[in-house]
Amino acid sequence: MTQEEVFKNLTAHCKEYGFIFQSSEIYDGLSAVYDYGQLGVELKNNIKKYWWDSMVRLHENIVGIDSAIFMHPKVWEASGHVGAFNDPLIDNKDSKKRYRADVLIEDYLAKLEEKMNKEVEKGRKRFGDAFNEEQFRATNPNVLRSKAQYDAIHARMVKALNDNDLNEMRQIIVDAEIACPISGTKNWTEVRQFNLMFSTQLGNISGEDGTIYLRPETAQGIFVNFLNVQKTGRMKIPFGIAQIGKAFRNEIVARQFIFRMREFEQMEMQFFVQPGSEMEWFKKWKELRLNWHKAMGLGDEKYRFHDHDKLAHYANAATDIEFEFPFGFKELEGIHSRTDFDLGNHQRVSGRKIQYFDPEKNESYVPYVVETSIGLDRCFLAILSSAYKEEALENGETRVVLSIPAELAPVKAAVLPLVKKDGLPEKAQEIMDMLKFDYNCQYDEKDSIGKRYRRQDAIGTPFCITVDHDSLVDNKVTIRYRDTMEQERVDISSLKAVIAEKVDLVNLLKKI
Ligand code: GAP
């Protein structure tokens, strides 16, 4: 099965089992907006807790806040979002489809990279053990041709992005002969800037004065509360403020399921440091955040850093942690050194002094900021896309299993009476009552035990606890493990400990 087919199946699976629904589906949906269902919300909450605890509980110098989505419109002027939060947009005149010009070029570059990799694989097959990849890449004429093309286009794109040169962006698309994936033609409009912020009116005042924005990032809620938190929490630099919340962007091209949405959730942390120390902290946070991801065990090789080609208007260094989604390596989290851009601008625009008095240096300054910013929905997708497996079993059947890290699984255990009589449901219910205070559990007595196991595999439940007739006598139950499908007989009194060992969030937190 191709990765594309697996992704399609995963999307259908998310709906079938209550993880994710299209928003307003009964009205044919709203493009790039999704609702999380009964299992999706559990997984999402578990990811949030993992992130929150790793930031706020594990670091004495990081505190959390929950700021409002609506903010004074001047916030977005000061932050630069009104003037510079734009994407370069281009339309194909034949298909009438709209694209981000930089994404069209990036996709073209990805194809060139794929072409080079295919050539390398051919060489590897031809030369066997004697194959030297470095030498091959440096000498093979086909690879060299593609590489020269790649480097030239890439350099032009980076320059055009940094210079905000929209004509050059279009010229690159023309010169590279990039065609519209839908119409197949190269009949392009000019490239225009498109501001990504949604606006609305405050109260019943319409017109310029009442225009406010839905926040495109949660970070500004942290910046405008810098003094409040620093003073009331008596925080000493370096310190951080963390926040989880919704953000909104009017994305030009919204696709790939929950990867790029118009309403999404961010988990952001702004770390305030002494000017001059920001690169040291930038390095430290890169390492810490990568460890956070790797601790989930989705596969270390699925992550890589990618330094930004174009720095955002606020940054002096920026990198992405990319994850290998079924549609390739894509941004999962951004780590940015934002200098004093935000606090400095809020100080200038608000007219309030936003500074920190450093008792050690005996001076006041506007702190520098290193931020970590991860999309909760993308993290959700990373987990599900690596957890989703269609496994061929020895008996010729196939099982769909979600091997979600047990600590994050939406349902931790299912309690299943073998039959619906002879006092087994009552015994199972007793176990439910014992476990439900600690864990989200499901009780299921419908269908054969095999079918019930499959249902739990499909939603990623790490443990199935089966109550049979012997349980009434010996107070033991059978535990079946999701990943190995192995079964074990254990005392009911030891159930909590068996489950805790695998699902306790501390397991993940200790690995970071
Ligand atoms: N405060 C910095 C900031 O917002 P960003 O790189 O624009 O930086 C941070 O966004 C993260 O938010 C991204 O790495 C991504 O995971 C997530 N994100 C951004 N736009 C998104 C969208 N349209 N849909 C889903 N997640 C998105």
Boltz pocket constraint, residues with backbone or C-beta under 6 A from the ligand:
constraints:
  - pocket:
      binder: B
      contacts: [[A, 216], [A, 217], [A, 218], [A, 219], [A, 249], [A, 251], [A, 258], [A, 259], [A, 260], [A, 261], [A, 262], [A, 264], [A, 265], [A, 266], [A, 268], [A, 331], [A, 332], [A, 333], [A, 334], [A, 371], [A, 373], [A, 374], [A, 375], [A, 376], [A, 377], [A, 378]]
      max_distance: 6.0
